[in-house]
Amino acid sequence: MTVKLNKKAFDNAKHLIRDGKIVKDVRDDWSEHAPSTEDENEFLEKKGQAEYSKWYLGVDDDHPADQKGHYKFPFGDFKKIHRCAVISAESRATQNDYDDIRDALGKLLERIDED
């Protein structure tokens, strides 16, 4: 599996932080705050694949770009970036040796905590 940093999503996340679109929650909140499958499907239907992809810091080349499985490491709820999502994703990226994604998430967390 080849998972790489999604630079458009990284830019989107930085933009959200800069605009104050942040939920400063704690790590364990992500299981409650994460979008449901229904929310994901609705967003995809309304906004399309290009907008959907901006909410996932990783892309998996083992899956076609038009499938949800292509996108990994969500960081928000399609409205705001969630601190809990960033922390959770950083932990998973570290466990799987996705260093570029882990580093990007670390930078996002620093920016969130500075704000």
Phi, psi and omega in degrees: 000130178248106178249126182237161177295132175268100186295327177296321178292321178299316177297319178298316180298316178298321179296317178299317179296314180301325181274003178077017180270073188228142168247114182269077180257184180253160189315311186290351180286342187299325180298332178270331186267343182297141177298143176285168175302321178298317178298317179299312181297319179296316179298315179302316181295318183281318189256337179092170185296321183297316179288321178302317184296338181287358182251012182226121185283349179237147172236136184251110183292349177285347179242142177299149183296341181268012177245145180300330180296346178290336187253131183231161174063065175294149181232008181193187185250022182075006175230316183222156173278140180249128177303320181297325179291319180296316180296314180298315180294322179298319178296315180293322178296320178296314180299329184257009178059037173265078189298320181293323178288316178303314181296319179296317179296322176299319178295320178296317181298318177301315180295319179297315183289338176284328186294000000 
